[in-house]
Amino acid sequence: MKTRFAEKLASTRVTFRTALSTLLAVMLIGTVFFLGGLSYYNLKRNADTLSAQVLDESSLRIRHWVGTLLTRAQDQGEMNRQLLGSVQMKPETLKWLTRHLQRVMETQGHFTFLSAGFESGLMLSVERLAEGGFSIREARYDRKAGKAVILDFSPEDYAQRKAYDRREFPLTGERRMPEWYTLARDAEGPVWTEGRTLRSGAKAVPGITCATPVYDRERAFIGVTTVDIDISAISRFLNSNPIGRDGFAFIIEQTKDGTYRVLAHPQPEILTREHRDERGRTQFEFTPWQKLGDEKVVRFMEKFSRDGSYLGHDLRTFRFSAGGRDYFGSYRRMAGSNVPGWVIALVIPYGEIMGAVDRNNLETMGIGIAAFFLILMASAWISALVAKPLRRIALDSEAIGRFELEPRPLERSQIKEVDQLMVATHDMKRGLRSFGKYVPADLVREILASGGEAELGGRKAHLTVFFSDIADFTTISERLEPEALVEQLGEYFEAMSAALRRQPPGTLDKFIGDSIMAFWGAPMPNADHAVTACRAALACQDELQALQEKWKQQGKPLFHQRIGINSGEVIVGNMGSASRLNYTVVGDTVNTASRFEGLNKLYGTRIIIGESTRALVQDRFVARPLDFVSVKGSARGVRIYELMAEASAADERTFAIARLGEKALDAYLQRRWDDALECCRKILELNHGDEPARILMERCRRYRETPPPENWDGIHRIESK
């Protein structure tokens, strides 16, 4: 129980000036020298620990980047494996496969070579040329005849089979089966080769190959698909990411014979030596580490070779000397990359760490001595009454500057002016939290970071726009009491907003009745805005499904959502008047996205995306073509697609429907009514009651009976919203 004195003291408010003038502190000479000496001793003792922390953070960053690059290649190999295992090798399939490999090469700039080799002796590949562009290679190995025929095409001439180079040679022992083929076949899973020579047109580059075996639906081995990576990309990354001022990193590979060699280095020219093979082609020979021109690497490898029995994933650190200077060296094995024998090595000058420690010691001593002469007296009460609440205010102010407005209990101070400031800061955060419910938080943070004010105006940008509404909402609203409708609609909006705000979040523009408008790519940049929007749309469907299960148990009416997504150029910025602004997007892309949402009602679908969005996400999502339409307000025809699932989570049935849908629409546009009808029939066998297939089937039957005019362009013109 508080005493009367304690209660009176707690309620007392004095001015800051009064507190400062009434309190004295003891001199700081003993504290300054004690803390200065202790700081110097501790910093010296912890220098090795500090260097290890610097090296550990750097190695983890490199491991993440390299691991991401390798994982991307493995994932692409797995995608190719799934595709190849589910199709039959026919002439039209070969054309489709080469187009697929080329599209992958166009989007993955680090890939040098993509191929698919089959037990039948057929090999297809797409090669990135050093001079730009791609080359398609078709090789047929006739083991019975003991010869191979290799044809090279440009992408433009492949369909016409106009090869620009044709070679034929006998199959000798070493040419019968490439190393990567036998490695993948014997491993029965993805494998990586050692560093080797890759071809890039007429140029040779050092690289590695990820080889993945391919099996048919009966788990019978049918071939191998590969992804080649130019190791020079890793060297360029290491060169652009030094360790401190003078430190660097490099990659060590353990070969199958147990020896080590340097695979990637900020100066890649020291790693390899060129030579000519028996066919006169340029090949690479990796320079032994003992003969590398970097003495630091040589001395590191000498130490590493003696200590290389430890190759765990934790960082291992040691000291060594080179060129009269001391260095910290560290290494750790790559994790999660499925690359046996890869080690990340880092080197940083010892003086770079110790120099900072010595400078810090001098600064600490200088500040302590200055404080001794400037601060003659101090007070614990001042620290309790002033320092803590001021620190709290400073942290709250910094949080407000970042628009981080999480509620905290109100803290009070006995200093009157400080107490007033704490109350005012608390009230300001509360008011801004309410304000934040009306505007996008990312937009506010961007304005605060810029140091300016929101002004009327906009800019052109390539974004992805999202529209959704609730099917038959008018009918539902007429059946519900206003309070029940508001409650259920609020629950729906909360779930959808949560799905749209997942990282990376979209900008929730506005609620329009039962509709939601959002977009990605502004104000926060997002290079994968189309991918994020599609993923958010699928997340909205998942969230709504969970709500439907809950509402079904509660006896509430069920909401069904329709979504339209479109990507393209828009005007984004502050729209309105000088006194009232709205950060939004306008333009034909926005209007078209809204029209796509409405088309779901016509086709019986949930999510419709435009062809521009499809082009940006085609390797990441499964989408089926629906129609070739012109929406209200536009005379231009555009393909529309139903977004079905993320490719990594889709089953074979989903892929099959998407493929059949593409064939059906292509046949329809080419006036091949019977082919289109057959594809629609197969879709209905996979998905009974499929509305898009039924609509297209009816249209094809009508045109088969009464063919369209010669100038028919295939566009289905829709005048309704």
N, C-alpha and C positions, 0 to 999 in steps of 0.2 A: 504494500500500500504506500502510495506516495505521501511524503511528508508535505506539510504546508509550505515549507521552504522550497522543496523540489517543485511543487506545483507553481509557486510564484516565479521561480527561476525559469521554468519551461514556458511560462506565458510572457516573460519579459522580452521586449524588442528594443535593442539599442542600435544607434547608428554605427556604421562602419568606421567613421572617423573617431567616435568615442572609444570603440574597442581598440583601435590602433594606438591611440594616445594613452590609454590606461595600462597597457600591457608591455612588459619588458622581457627580453630573452637573455639568456646567458651567451657569453662569447663563444664563437664556433671554432676557436683554434684547435682544440683537441679533436673535435669531430672532423674538421677538414683534413688534418694530417692522418688521422686514423683511417677515414674512408678513402683518402687518396692512396695511401700505402696499400690498403686491402684491395682496392680496385686494380692497382698496378700488378700486384701478385696474382690475383685471380685471372686477369686478362692474359698474362703471360702463361699461366698454367693451362688455360682453356684455348690456347691458340690452335693446337692440333684438333681439338673438338670442333672449333669454328670452321676450320678448313674442311673437315669431314662433312659438316653440314652443307657447306657450299657445294662440294663435289656430289653429295648425295642428291640434292635438289636438281643439279644440272643433269646427272645421270638419269634420274627419273623422267625429266623432260625429254631427253633424247630417246629413252626407251619407249616413252609414250608415242613420240612422232614416228620412229622407225616401226614400232609395233603396229601402229595404225596403218602405215603403208603396206606392211606385209599382210596384215589382217584383211585389208581391202582386196589384195590380190587373192588371198585364200577364199574370201567370200565370193569374189567373182568366179573363181574356179568352181566353187560349190554350185553357184547359180547355173553356170554352163553345164555342169554335170547333170543337174536336175532336168534342164531343158533337153540335152542330148539323150538322156535315158528315157524320155517320154515320147520321142518322135521316131518315125521310121525314115531311113535315109532314102529319099526320092529326089529326082532332079529339082522339083520345086522346094523341097526341104533344104537342099544345099544352097540354093539362092537365099532362102530365108536365113539360114545359119550365117552365111557370109555377111548379110546385111546386119544381123544382130551383133556379130563380132566387130564390125566397123563402127556401129553406134557406140559400143562400149569403149573402143579406142578413142573416139571423138570426145568422150566425157571424162576419161581417165588419162590424164596427161603423162603420168609416170609409167604407164604400161608401154612396152616396146613391141611386144609380140603376143598375139593370141592365136592358139591353134587347137585343132581337134583331130587326133589320129585314131584310126579304127583298125581292128583286127583284119578287116577285109583288105587292107593295104591302101585305103584312101586317107589322105591327110589334107585338111583345109586350114588355112591360116590367113591372118591379116597382120601386116607388118607396117610399123611406123617408119617412114623414110626420113633420114637425117636432113634431107633437103626440103622436107615438107610433103604432106600428103600421105597416102597409104598405098600399099601394094597387096593384092590378093594372090595367094599361091594355092594351086591345086596339084597335089602330088599323088600318083598312083604307083604303088610298089607291087609288082607282079613277081611274087616269090617263086612261082613255078617256072616262069620264063627267065627269072634271074635278072630282071632289069627294072629300072624305075624311069618314069616319065614325069617331068616337072614342068608345069605351066605357070607363068607369071602374068597377071592381068592388072590393069588399072581398074579402079572401082567403076568407072564409066563404061568400060568395055567388057566387063565380066558377063553381063547378061547376054551379049552377042557372041561370047566365047572368042573374042579377038585377043589372043595372048600376044604380049609384046616380047616374050622370051619363052623359048621351048628348049628344054634340055632332056637328054636321054643318056643314061649311063648304066653299066652293069652293077648288080648288087654284090659287092664284096662282103667279106665277113664283118668288117666294122660298120658297114652301111646298112646292114640288114635290120638293126633295131637300135634306135637312139637310146642313150643312157637314161634320159628322163622317162622314156616309155617303160623300160624294164623296171626302173625304181618304183614308179607308181603302181605298175601291175603287181609287183611282188609285195609291196607294202600294203596293198588293198586299202589305201587311204591317201590323203594329200601328203606330198613330200616336197622338200626343197633340194635342189642341186647345190653343189658347191659353186663358188664364183667361176664363171666361164665366159667365153666370147659370145656375144650376141650380134646379130646382123641388123643394121639399120640402113637398108638400101645398100649402097656401095661402101658404107662406113661400118667399121666394127667398133663395138662398145663393150666394156665389161659389164656383166650382169649376172643375175640369178634367175632360176626358173622354178615356179610352183606348178607341179604336175599332179593332177587329180584323176584317179581312175573313174571310168564310166561303166555303169552296169545297166542292163535293160530291166524291164519290169519283173522278169523272172530271176533277177540277181545274177545274170550271166555277164561276164566281162566282155565288153565290146570295144573298148578303146580308152584313150587318155586325152584329157584337155589340159592345156598349159596356159600360164600367164607369166610373161617375162618382164622383169623390172631392170631398168638401167641403174646400176650401182652409183653412177655419177650423180643421181638425184640425192642420194644420201650424203655424198661428199659435199655437194653444194649446200645442203642443210647444215652440216657441221661447220662449213666455212662461214655461214651467215649467223651462227650462234656460238660465238666464242665463250670461253669460261673466264669470266672476269675481264681484265684488260689484256693479258698476255697468255691466258690458258687456252686449251683446245681439247677436243675429243676426237677419238678415232674408233673404228670397229675392227675387232680381231675375229678371224674365222679359224676354227679348228677343223682341219681336213680329216678325211677318212683314214689317213695313215697316222693320225695322232699329232702331226706337226701343226704349227701356228703360222698364220700369215695375216698381214694387215690388208683388210678388204676395202675400207673407206677411210678417207683422210681429208682434212680441209684443203690440202694440196694434192689432188688426185694424180697429177702428172708424175709424181715420184713412185707410184705404186706399181705401174705396169711397164712392160717392155714389149714392143711390137715385133712380130716375125711373120713370115709367109709360110702357109702350109703347102702340101704337095699340089694343091689346085691353084696356087698363086693368090689365095685370099689372105687378107690381114687377120692375124690372130693375136691374142694377148697372152703374155706370160707374166704372172705376178712376181714382182721383185722380192726375193727373200728379205725378211726384216733386217737381217744382218748387213745388207747392202743398201738400205734406204738412206737417202741424203739428209734425214732429220736425226741429229744425234740424240735429241730428247726421246724420240720413239725407240731408237736402238737401245739406249740405257734402260728405258722402261721395260722393253721386251726381255732384256737380260734378267732383270729382277722378276718379271712376271713368269718367265720360263722356269725359274727356280722355285717359284711359289705358286705355279699354275695348277697344282693338284686341287686347290680349292676353287670351285667354280659354282658357288651357290648364287642365289638371287640377291642376297644381302651384299652391301657395299664392302669391299676390302680395300684398305688404304695403307700406303707405305711411303717412305721418303727415299729419294735418290738424287744423285748429282749428275749434271751434264754441262759441259762448257764452263766449268767454274761456278755454276749456280746450283742452289738447292731447289728441289721441286717436291710437291706433293703429287703422288700418283694413286689412282684408284681404279677399280674395275668391278664389274658385276655381270652376270649372265643375263641375256635377254629372257624375259618372262612372257609366256602366253603367245609366242610367235611361231612355235613349232619349227624353229630353225636351230638344229643341234650345233653346238660349237660356237655360236655367236657370243661375243663378249664386248661390252661397252667399256672403253678405256678413257680416262681423263687425266690431264696434266695441267697443273697450275703452279706458277712460281711460289716458292715458300715465302719470299719477301713480300709478295702481294698481300698475303694474309697478315704477316707480322708487321709490315709497314703500317697497315691500318691500325693494328693494335697499339704500336708505339705512338702514332699520332693521337689516338684516342686517349692514351695515358697522359700525354702532354696537355691535351685540351682539358682533361679532367682536373689535373693539378692546377692549371691556370685558372679554371673556373672556381675551384675551391679557394685558391688564394684571393682571387678577386672578391668572392663572397665573404671571406673573412674581413676584408677591409670595408666592403660596402654594407654588410649586414652585421651590425654590432650587437643587436639584440633580437631575439626571436621568442616566440611564445607557443606552447602547445595548444593553449586555448584558441589562438588565432588559427592554427591549423585545423582544429575541430570545428570552429565557428565559421571559418571563411573558405579554407582550401577545399574541403569535401563538397559543400554545396556549389561552389564555383566550378569544380570539376564536373559535377552533375549537370550544371547549366551548359558548360562547354560541350559535353557529350550530346546533350539534347539538341543544342544548336547545330552541331555537326550532322546529327541525324535529320533534323529538319531541312538542312541544306541538301541532303540526299533524298529528301521526301520519304524518309523512313519514320513512320508515325505510330509505331506500336505503343499501345497504352501502358503507362507505368503508374504505380501509386504516387500520389503527390507527397513530396518530401518538404519539410519546413525547416527554416533557419531562424536562429535567434537574432541574427543581424537584420534589421528592419528592411534596408534597401535590398539585400540579397533575398530575403523572404518574398518581397514584392516581385522581384525578378523571376523567382521560381514559380510563383503562382501565375504570372503573366505567360511564362513559357509553357506551362501545363495547359492553360486555356488556349494558347495559340495552337498547340498540337491537336487539341480536341476539335477546334474549329477547322483545321486543315484536314483532319480525318473525314469530317463531314463533306468538305469540299472535294476530297479525293474520290468520293463515290460518284461524282458527276463528270469527271474528266479522266482520261487515261494517265495512269501514274508515270509511265515511261515518258510521255510528252512533258509532264511537269518537270521531271528530272532533267530532261534535255534543255528546257528553258532555264532552269536553275544553273546548270553546268555552263551554259553559254554566257551567263551574266547579263543577258539582255531581257527585253520584254516581248511577250507575244504580239506579233503584228500581223495585219491583214496581208495575205499573199500566199502563193503556192509555187510548187516546182513540179517538173515532169519527173516521173519515176516509174520503174517497172516493178509492179507489185502483184499480189494475189488477193482477190476480193472474195468474201464469203457472205452469202445470204441464206437465211433459213426462216421457215415459218412452220406453223402447226396446221396440219391438214384438218379441214372441216372445223376450224376453231369457232366460227360463228354459231354452228349448230351446238357445239359443246357449251359455249358461253350462255346460250339461251336456256340450257337445262340446269345450270348451276346458279346458286345464290351468289350475289356479288362477293360476299366475304369468302366463300369457299373457292370461287374462281380466282380471286387475288392471291389467296394462300397457295393454291396448287400452281398457279402461274409463277409465283415467286420461287417456289421450290424448283420448278423447271428451269427458270432463268439462272438460279444459283448453280445448279449442276452443269448447265451449258457454259456458263462463265468460267467455272473451274476448269473445264476441258479446254477452253480457248486460251486460258492463261498459263497452261503448262509450258515448260521451257522447250524451245524459245517461245515466249508468249506472243500472241497476236494483239493488235489494238482493237479493243471492243468499242466500235464507233457509236452505236446507238441501239436502243430497243424501239421498235415501231409497232405498237400493239403487241401482237404475238410474234413478231419477226425480230431477228437479230442480224445486225450488219457488223462485220469485222474485216480486218485486212492485216496482211503481214508484209514486212519490208520497210515500214516507217512507223514512228520516228526512229526506232532502233533498226540499223541495217541487218538484213538477213538474206544471205546469198541463196539459201534453200527455202525461200518463202513459199514456193509451190508445194514442196514436200511437207513443210510444217503445216500448211493449210489442209492438205489432204489427210495428214495424220490427225489433226484436230477434228476434222469432220467425222472420221471413223470413231474417234474418242467420244464425240457427242452422241453417236448412235449407241455406243456401249453404255454411256451414262444414262441415256434415255431407257434402254432396255432394263437396267437395274431399277429405275424409277417405276417402270411399268409393272414389274413384279411386285413392288411395294404397293402401288396403287390398286393392283388387282386384289390383293389381300384386304385392302381398306375399302373396297367397293367403289372406288373413284373411277371416273371416266379415263380412258387411256389416250394420251397424246401420241400422234404420229408425226414425225418431223420430215420435212423436205428441205434439201440443201442444194444450192447452186454455187459453183466455184469457177472463177475465170481469172486468167493471168494476162497482163499486158500493161501498156503505158496508160498512166492516169495523171491527173493533176492532184497532188496531195499538199495540204497545207491548211492554213487558217482561213476559213470561209465565213462570211457574214458581214458585219459592220465593224466600225472602229470601236464601238462600245460593247459589242457582243460577238464573240468568235466561237466557231466550232471547228475543231481539227478533224478533217474528213477527207474523202477522196471523191472526185467527180470525173466523168468521162464515159466514153462508149464502153470501155471495159467493165465499169461499174454497172451500167444499164444492162449489159449482156449477162452479167452474173445474176442479176435479179430475174432476168427472163429465164435463165437456165433453171433457177429454183422453181419457177412456175411450170416448167416442162415436165417435172416429175409427175404431176397429176395426169398428164396425157399418156406417159409411157409406163405408169405404175411403178416407178423407181423411187429410191430414197435420196441418192446423191448423183448429181450430174455435173461433170466438168467439161470445159471446152478443150479444143485441140491444142491451144497454146499451153494450157496447164498440163495436158497429157504429154506434150513433148518434153516438159521439164521433169516429169516424174516417171517416165515410162519404164525405167529400169528398177524402180522402187515399189511400184504399185501395180496391181492387176486392174485393168479397166477394159470394159467391152464397148465397142462402137455401137451406138444406138441409131443414128440417122445423120443425114446431111441436110441441115435446115438453115433457114433464114428467119431470125426472130423478128418480132414487131419492131419497127423503127430502123431496120437494116435490110438492105437488099443483098448483102454478101452472104454466100453460103458458108457454113462452118460445120465441121463434124463435132458431134457431141458424144460423150462417153459416160457410161455408168461406172462410178468408182466402186469396186467390189471389195478389195481387201489389200493389205500390204503384202507385197510379194513374198516376204520371208515367212508370213503366217498363212498363206493361201494353200488350199489343198488342190489336188489334181483336177477335181471336178470344176473348181472355179477357173483354173487355167484353161480347161477344155471349153467351157462356155465362152470365155473371152476370145479364144482362137476361132471358134465357130462363128461368133458374132462378127468378127473382122472379115472372115470369108464371105459370110452372108451379105454384108453391106457392100463389099467390093463387087460381088456378083450382081447385086441389085443395080448398082451404079453403071455396070457394064451391060445391062439389059439381059443378063443370063438368068432368067426368071426361074428356071427349073433348078439350077445350082443353088440359088438363094433359098428356094423352098426346101430343098434337101437339108441344107444347113439349119434352117429354122426347125425342121422336123427333129433333127438330132438334138437341138437345144431343148425342145419340149420333152424329149425322152429323158434328158438329164434333169430338167426342172419343169415339172408339170405346172401348167398355168402361167408360164413365162409370158408376160404381157408384151415386152418389146418384140419377141419372136412372133407372137400372134399378130401384132400390128403389121410387121413387115411381111408376114406370110399373106395376109389379106390384100395388101397392096400389090404384091407380086402376082397373085391370082388375078386381080383386076387388070393389071397391065398385060398379063398373058392373054387374057380375053380381048382386051382393047388396048393395043400397044400405044404408048405415048408418041407425040409428034417427033420428027427428026431432030428438032432443036431442043429437045428435052434435056435439061441439065442435071436432073436428079435431085434438085433442091426441093425439100418439102417446106413450103412457105406457111409460117404460123403467124396469124394476125392477132391472136389473143395474147394477153399478158402472161 
